[in-house]
Amino acid sequence: MSTVVNKCTSNIIVMGECMVEFGRGVGCTGEDNLYKKSFAGDVFNTGIYIKRCVKEQANVKFLTAIGNDENSNEMLAMMEKESLDSSLVYKSTSAQMGLYLINVDSEGERSFSYWRETSAAKQVVRFLSDDLDNSALENVDSFFFSGISIAILSEGDRQKLWRFIFQLKASGTKIIFDPNYRPMLWSTLNETRAAYATAFELADIALPGVDDHMVLYNAKNAEDVAGFLEQFAISEIIIKNGSQGMLLSVDGIRSYIDVDPVKNVVDTTSAGDAFNGAYLSARLLGRSAEQSAKFAAKVSACIIQHKGAIVDEAVFSQQLLDYPM
Protein backbone atom coordinates (compact mmCIF):
# COMPACT_ATOMS: atom_id res chain seq x y z
CA MET A 1 0.00 0.00 0.00
CA SER A 2 1.15 3.53 -0.65
CA THR A 3 1.83 6.02 2.14
CA VAL A 4 -1.37 7.47 3.59
CA VAL A 5 -1.79 11.23 3.60
CA ASN A 6 -4.15 13.15 5.88
CA LYS A 7 -6.29 14.54 3.13
CA CYS A 8 -9.36 13.23 1.34
CA THR A 9 -8.58 13.13 -2.37
CA SER A 10 -11.70 11.25 -3.48
CA ASN A 11 -15.36 11.02 -2.51
CA ILE A 12 -17.24 7.80 -3.18
CA ILE A 13 -20.89 6.97 -2.45
CA VAL A 14 -21.87 3.33 -2.02
CA MET A 15 -25.62 2.71 -2.13
CA GLY A 16 -27.31 -0.36 -0.75
CA GLU A 17 -28.84 -2.21 2.16
CA CYS A 18 -27.25 -3.12 5.47
CA MET A 19 -29.02 -5.85 7.40
CA VAL A 20 -28.82 -7.42 10.82
CA GLU A 21 -26.83 -10.61 10.35
CA PHE A 22 -26.99 -13.69 12.53
CA GLY A 23 -24.24 -16.11 11.55
CA ARG A 24 -23.60 -19.60 12.88
CA GLY A 25 -20.19 -21.26 13.04
CA VAL A 26 -19.22 -24.43 11.23
CA GLY A 27 -20.03 -27.58 13.16
CA CYS A 28 -22.77 -28.68 15.52
CA THR A 29 -21.21 -28.70 18.95
CA GLY A 30 -20.44 -26.16 21.63
CA GLU A 31 -20.42 -22.47 20.82
CA ASP A 32 -20.07 -23.16 17.09
CA ASN A 33 -23.80 -23.87 17.02
CA LEU A 34 -24.71 -20.43 18.42
CA TYR A 35 -25.65 -17.45 16.26
CA LYS A 36 -23.65 -14.24 16.54
CA LYS A 37 -25.17 -10.86 15.65
CA SER A 38 -23.44 -8.53 13.27
CA PHE A 39 -24.29 -6.18 10.40
CA ALA A 40 -23.64 -6.78 6.72
CA GLY A 41 -24.84 -6.26 3.18
CA ASP A 42 -23.03 -6.53 -0.15
CA VAL A 43 -22.49 -2.81 -0.77
CA PHE A 44 -22.02 -2.07 2.94
CA ASN A 45 -19.26 -4.70 3.06
CA THR A 46 -17.63 -3.25 -0.04
CA GLY A 47 -17.72 0.24 1.47
CA ILE A 48 -15.95 -0.97 4.62
CA TYR A 49 -13.23 -2.72 2.62
CA ILE A 50 -12.71 0.35 0.44
CA LYS A 51 -12.28 2.54 3.50
CA ARG A 52 -9.93 0.10 5.22
CA CYS A 53 -7.70 0.12 2.14
CA VAL A 54 -7.70 3.85 1.30
CA LYS A 55 -7.73 5.20 4.88
CA GLU A 56 -7.82 9.02 4.77
CA GLN A 57 -7.20 9.19 1.05
CA ALA A 58 -10.91 8.89 0.30
CA ASN A 59 -14.21 9.61 2.00
CA VAL A 60 -16.69 6.74 1.72
CA LYS A 61 -20.37 7.61 2.20
CA PHE A 62 -22.96 4.89 2.68
CA LEU A 63 -26.31 5.79 1.13
CA THR A 64 -29.16 3.85 2.72
CA ALA A 65 -32.20 4.06 5.00
CA ILE A 66 -32.49 2.50 8.44
CA GLY A 67 -34.94 2.64 11.34
CA ASN A 68 -34.97 4.30 14.75
CA ASP A 69 -34.48 1.02 16.61
CA GLU A 70 -31.51 -0.17 18.65
CA ASN A 71 -30.17 -2.34 15.83
CA SER A 72 -30.03 0.71 13.57
CA ASN A 73 -28.15 2.65 16.25
CA GLU A 74 -25.68 -0.20 16.65
CA MET A 75 -25.09 -0.26 12.90
CA LEU A 76 -24.35 3.48 12.96
CA ALA A 77 -21.85 2.85 15.75
CA MET A 78 -20.17 0.22 13.58
CA MET A 79 -20.00 2.70 10.70
CA GLU A 80 -18.32 5.23 12.98
CA LYS A 81 -15.80 2.63 14.10
CA GLU A 82 -15.05 1.80 10.45
CA SER A 83 -14.81 5.52 9.55
CA LEU A 84 -17.68 5.36 7.07
CA ASP A 85 -19.46 8.67 6.45
CA SER A 86 -23.11 8.41 7.61
CA SER A 87 -24.32 11.76 6.24
CA LEU A 88 -26.45 9.91 3.66
CA VAL A 89 -27.95 7.39 6.09
CA TYR A 90 -31.63 8.31 6.39
CA LYS A 91 -33.94 7.24 9.21
CA SER A 92 -37.38 5.86 8.44
CA THR A 93 -40.19 6.34 10.94
CA SER A 94 -42.17 3.39 9.58
CA ALA A 95 -39.61 0.64 8.97
CA GLN A 96 -36.62 -1.05 10.55
CA MET A 97 -33.55 -2.85 9.29
CA GLY A 98 -33.96 -6.19 7.56
CA LEU A 99 -32.54 -9.37 9.07
CA TYR A 100 -31.02 -12.60 7.80
CA LEU A 101 -29.55 -15.84 9.09
CA ILE A 102 -26.44 -17.30 7.50
CA ASN A 103 -25.26 -20.88 7.74
CA VAL A 104 -21.87 -22.01 6.45
CA ASP A 105 -21.14 -25.66 5.67
CA SER A 106 -17.89 -27.55 6.22
CA GLU A 107 -16.58 -26.44 2.81
CA GLY A 108 -17.21 -22.74 3.42
CA GLU A 109 -20.32 -22.48 1.24
CA ARG A 110 -23.16 -20.44 2.70
CA SER A 111 -26.95 -20.45 2.69
CA PHE A 112 -29.30 -17.66 3.79
CA SER A 113 -32.75 -17.08 5.26
CA TYR A 114 -34.09 -13.52 4.93
CA TRP A 115 -36.63 -11.28 6.67
CA ARG A 116 -36.43 -8.07 4.64
CA GLU A 117 -40.00 -7.43 3.40
CA THR A 118 -40.31 -4.26 5.49
CA SER A 119 -36.63 -3.24 5.32
CA ALA A 120 -36.13 0.51 5.67
CA ALA A 121 -33.52 0.42 2.90
CA LYS A 122 -36.35 -0.03 0.39
CA GLN A 123 -37.38 3.57 1.12
CA VAL A 124 -33.99 5.20 0.48
CA VAL A 125 -34.86 6.76 -2.88
CA ARG A 126 -37.92 8.45 -1.39
CA PHE A 127 -35.59 10.37 0.91
CA LEU A 128 -33.10 10.98 -1.87
CA SER A 129 -35.62 12.27 -4.38
CA ASP A 130 -36.34 15.21 -2.09
CA ASP A 131 -32.67 15.80 -1.33
CA LEU A 132 -30.90 16.24 -4.67
CA ASP A 133 -29.33 19.49 -3.53
CA ASN A 134 -27.84 17.98 -0.38
CA SER A 135 -24.27 19.20 0.04
CA ALA A 136 -23.30 15.60 0.81
CA LEU A 137 -24.02 14.84 -2.85
CA GLU A 138 -21.64 17.46 -4.20
CA ASN A 139 -18.27 16.63 -5.79
CA VAL A 140 -18.91 12.89 -5.92
CA ASP A 141 -16.07 11.12 -7.74
CA SER A 142 -17.58 7.62 -7.79
CA PHE A 143 -20.98 6.03 -7.19
CA PHE A 144 -21.19 2.28 -6.55
CA PHE A 145 -24.35 0.16 -6.45
CA SER A 146 -25.32 -3.45 -7.04
CA GLY A 147 -28.08 -5.66 -8.34
CA ILE A 148 -29.34 -6.02 -4.78
CA SER A 149 -29.39 -2.22 -4.39
CA ILE A 150 -31.94 -1.96 -7.21
CA ALA A 151 -33.76 -5.27 -6.64
CA ILE A 152 -35.20 -4.15 -3.30
CA LEU A 153 -36.73 -0.99 -4.82
CA SER A 154 -40.20 -0.59 -6.26
CA GLU A 155 -40.34 0.08 -9.99
CA GLY A 156 -41.28 3.71 -9.36
CA ASP A 157 -38.36 4.23 -6.98
CA ARG A 158 -36.06 2.48 -9.44
CA GLN A 159 -36.98 5.02 -12.10
CA LYS A 160 -36.20 7.86 -9.68
CA LEU A 161 -32.84 6.24 -8.98
CA TRP A 162 -32.00 6.07 -12.69
CA ARG A 163 -32.66 9.79 -13.01
CA PHE A 164 -30.48 10.50 -9.99
CA ILE A 165 -27.61 8.37 -11.31
CA PHE A 166 -27.92 10.02 -14.72
CA GLN A 167 -27.53 13.41 -13.03
CA LEU A 168 -24.44 12.17 -11.21
CA LYS A 169 -22.94 10.78 -14.40
CA ALA A 170 -23.65 14.03 -16.25
CA SER A 171 -21.79 15.92 -13.52
CA GLY A 172 -18.69 13.75 -14.02
CA THR A 173 -19.22 11.03 -11.40
CA LYS A 174 -17.87 7.60 -12.33
CA ILE A 175 -20.68 5.01 -12.10
CA ILE A 176 -19.79 1.51 -10.89
CA PHE A 177 -22.15 -1.49 -10.99
CA ASP A 178 -21.91 -5.06 -9.70
CA PRO A 179 -24.86 -7.16 -11.03
CA ASN A 180 -24.85 -9.44 -7.94
CA TYR A 181 -28.01 -11.29 -8.95
CA ARG A 182 -30.37 -12.67 -6.30
CA PRO A 183 -33.31 -14.46 -8.02
CA MET A 184 -35.60 -14.31 -4.97
CA LEU A 185 -35.61 -10.48 -5.11
CA TRP A 186 -36.94 -10.29 -8.66
CA SER A 187 -40.36 -11.18 -10.09
CA THR A 188 -39.12 -12.34 -13.50
CA LEU A 189 -35.96 -12.64 -15.55
CA ASN A 190 -37.28 -10.00 -17.92
CA GLU A 191 -37.66 -7.52 -15.05
CA THR A 192 -34.08 -8.16 -14.02
CA ARG A 193 -32.73 -7.89 -17.56
CA ALA A 194 -34.54 -4.60 -18.13
CA ALA A 195 -33.15 -3.08 -14.93
CA TYR A 196 -29.65 -4.38 -15.60
CA ALA A 197 -29.71 -3.02 -19.14
CA THR A 198 -30.26 0.48 -17.73
CA ALA A 199 -27.52 -0.06 -15.14
CA PHE A 200 -25.07 -1.23 -17.81
CA GLU A 201 -25.91 1.76 -20.00
CA LEU A 202 -25.02 4.08 -17.10
CA ALA A 203 -21.95 2.18 -15.87
CA ASP A 204 -18.34 3.23 -16.42
CA ILE A 205 -17.07 0.20 -14.49
CA ALA A 206 -18.80 -3.20 -14.26
CA LEU A 207 -17.80 -5.96 -11.84
CA PRO A 208 -19.80 -9.01 -12.95
CA GLY A 209 -19.44 -12.66 -12.02
CA VAL A 210 -19.68 -15.42 -14.63
CA ASP A 211 -22.21 -17.43 -12.58
CA ASP A 212 -24.78 -14.62 -12.61
CA HIS A 213 -24.49 -14.20 -16.37
CA MET A 214 -24.92 -17.91 -16.91
CA VAL A 215 -28.36 -17.64 -15.32
CA LEU A 216 -29.36 -14.25 -16.72
CA TYR A 217 -27.94 -14.34 -20.23
CA ASN A 218 -27.05 -18.00 -20.86
CA ALA A 219 -23.34 -17.18 -20.87
CA LYS A 220 -21.07 -20.24 -21.07
CA ASN A 221 -17.82 -18.61 -20.00
CA ALA A 222 -16.09 -15.31 -19.22
CA GLU A 223 -15.63 -14.59 -22.92
CA ASP A 224 -19.41 -14.65 -23.38
CA VAL A 225 -19.79 -12.19 -20.51
CA ALA A 226 -17.20 -9.87 -22.06
CA GLY A 227 -18.87 -10.05 -25.45
CA PHE A 228 -22.24 -9.17 -23.97
CA LEU A 229 -21.01 -6.24 -21.87
CA GLU A 230 -18.78 -4.83 -24.59
CA GLN A 231 -21.97 -3.86 -26.41
CA PHE A 232 -22.41 -1.13 -23.81
CA ALA A 233 -20.21 1.94 -23.34
CA ILE A 234 -18.52 0.44 -20.26
CA SER A 235 -14.87 1.41 -20.27
CA GLU A 236 -13.78 -1.06 -17.58
CA ILE A 237 -15.16 -4.60 -17.21
CA ILE A 238 -13.71 -6.89 -14.54
CA ILE A 239 -15.17 -10.38 -14.84
CA LYS A 240 -14.82 -12.59 -11.76
CA ASN A 241 -14.71 -16.32 -12.37
CA GLY A 242 -13.70 -17.91 -9.07
CA SER A 243 -10.69 -20.21 -9.21
CA GLN A 244 -10.54 -19.78 -12.99
CA GLY A 245 -9.27 -16.25 -12.57
CA MET A 246 -10.41 -12.99 -14.12
CA LEU A 247 -11.01 -11.59 -17.57
CA LEU A 248 -10.47 -7.83 -17.91
CA SER A 249 -11.85 -5.78 -20.77
CA VAL A 250 -10.50 -2.23 -20.53
CA ASP A 251 -11.41 0.07 -23.42
CA GLY A 252 -12.19 -3.05 -25.43
CA ILE A 253 -8.79 -4.68 -24.85
CA ARG A 254 -9.01 -8.04 -23.09
CA SER A 255 -6.50 -9.59 -20.72
CA TYR A 256 -6.52 -12.58 -18.39
CA ILE A 257 -5.33 -12.86 -14.80
CA ASP A 258 -4.82 -16.14 -12.98
CA VAL A 259 -5.45 -16.52 -9.25
CA ASP A 260 -3.72 -18.72 -6.71
CA PRO A 261 -5.96 -21.51 -5.34
CA VAL A 262 -7.10 -21.20 -1.74
CA LYS A 263 -6.78 -24.47 0.17
CA ASN A 264 -8.34 -23.43 3.48
CA VAL A 265 -11.76 -22.03 2.51
CA VAL A 266 -13.69 -21.20 5.69
CA ASP A 267 -16.44 -18.78 4.60
CA THR A 268 -17.15 -17.42 1.09
CA THR A 269 -19.84 -15.02 2.32
CA SER A 270 -18.12 -11.78 1.34
CA ALA A 271 -15.61 -12.89 -1.28
CA GLY A 272 -17.09 -10.74 -4.05
CA ASP A 273 -17.69 -7.76 -1.77
CA ALA A 274 -14.08 -7.79 -0.56
CA PHE A 275 -12.86 -8.14 -4.15
CA ASN A 276 -14.92 -5.11 -5.18
CA GLY A 277 -13.69 -3.06 -2.24
CA ALA A 278 -10.04 -3.89 -2.80
CA TYR A 279 -10.29 -3.35 -6.56
CA LEU A 280 -12.01 0.02 -6.28
CA SER A 281 -9.65 1.19 -3.54
CA ALA A 282 -6.64 0.37 -5.67
CA ARG A 283 -8.14 2.22 -8.62
CA LEU A 284 -8.87 5.21 -6.37
CA LEU A 285 -5.20 5.18 -5.39
CA GLY A 286 -4.12 5.31 -9.02
CA ARG A 287 -3.24 1.67 -9.71
CA SER A 288 -3.89 0.16 -13.13
CA ALA A 289 -6.85 -2.15 -13.70
CA GLU A 290 -4.53 -5.15 -13.85
CA GLN A 291 -2.67 -4.20 -10.66
CA SER A 292 -5.98 -3.56 -8.92
CA ALA A 293 -7.43 -6.91 -9.99
CA LYS A 294 -4.39 -8.81 -8.73
CA PHE A 295 -4.56 -7.00 -5.40
CA ALA A 296 -8.30 -7.63 -5.13
CA ALA A 297 -7.86 -11.34 -5.79
CA LYS A 298 -5.33 -11.59 -2.94
CA VAL A 299 -7.57 -9.68 -0.53
CA SER A 300 -10.58 -11.83 -1.46
CA ALA A 301 -8.49 -14.97 -0.89
CA CYS A 302 -7.68 -13.67 2.60
CA ILE A 303 -11.33 -12.95 3.40
CA ILE A 304 -12.61 -16.45 2.56
CA GLN A 305 -10.15 -17.97 5.03
CA HIS A 306 -11.99 -16.31 7.93
CA LYS A 307 -15.52 -16.38 9.27
CA GLY A 308 -17.98 -13.56 8.63
CA ALA A 309 -18.64 -10.94 5.99
CA ILE A 310 -16.46 -8.36 7.77
CA VAL A 311 -13.13 -9.80 8.82
CA ASP A 312 -11.55 -8.49 12.02
CA GLU A 313 -9.71 -5.26 11.26
CA ALA A 314 -6.41 -6.39 12.77
CA VAL A 315 -6.40 -9.51 10.59
CA PHE A 316 -7.29 -7.47 7.52
CA SER A 317 -4.61 -4.84 8.18
CA GLN A 318 -1.98 -7.55 8.45
CA GLN A 319 -3.03 -8.93 5.10
CA LEU A 320 -2.63 -5.50 3.52
CA LEU A 321 0.97 -5.48 4.74
CA ASP A 322 1.49 -8.93 3.22
CA TYR A 323 -0.20 -7.98 -0.07
CA PRO A 324 1.22 -4.62 -1.21
CA MET A 325 -0.32 -3.33 -4.41
Number of C-alpha atoms within 10 A of each C-alpha: 14 10 7 11 12 9 11 13 13 17 20 26 23 25 26 27 30 26 27 22 22 20 24 21 22 19 12 10 9 8 12 13 14 14 15 15 15 17 25 23 21 27 27 28 25 29 31 25 27 28 23 20 24 25 20 17 20 22 21 25 27 25 26 26 28 29 21 16 14 11 19 22 13 14 19 18 14 15 19 12 9 16 17 21 20 17 14 21 19 20 20 19 11 12 19 22 27 23 20 18 17 18 19 21 14 12 12 18 14 15 10 13 11 13 13 18 12 14 22 26 29 25 22 25 23 14 16 21 14 9 13 13 10 11 9 16 17 13 14 19 19 21 22 25 25 24 21 22 25 26 23 20 18 13 13 10 19 17 16 16 19 16 13 16 19 16 13 20 19 10 13 13 21 19 24 23 23 26 21 21 21 12 15 8 14 15 10 10 13 11 12 20 13 10 18 21 13 12 23 22 13 21 27 20 21 24 21 25 21 23 19 17 20 15 13 16 13 13 18 13 13 25 16 16 23 21 13 13 20 19 11 14 15 21 16 21 27 26 22 23 17 16 12 14 18 23 23 23 23 17 12 16 11 13 12 14 15 14 16 11 12 14 8 13 18 22 24 21 24 22 23 25 27 31 27 32 26 32 31 28 26 25 16 22 19 11 16 12 19 19 15 22 29 21 23 26 27 22 24 22 22 21 29 24 18 19 21 25 25 22 19 12 12 8 12 18 14 10 15 18 10 12 15 10 18
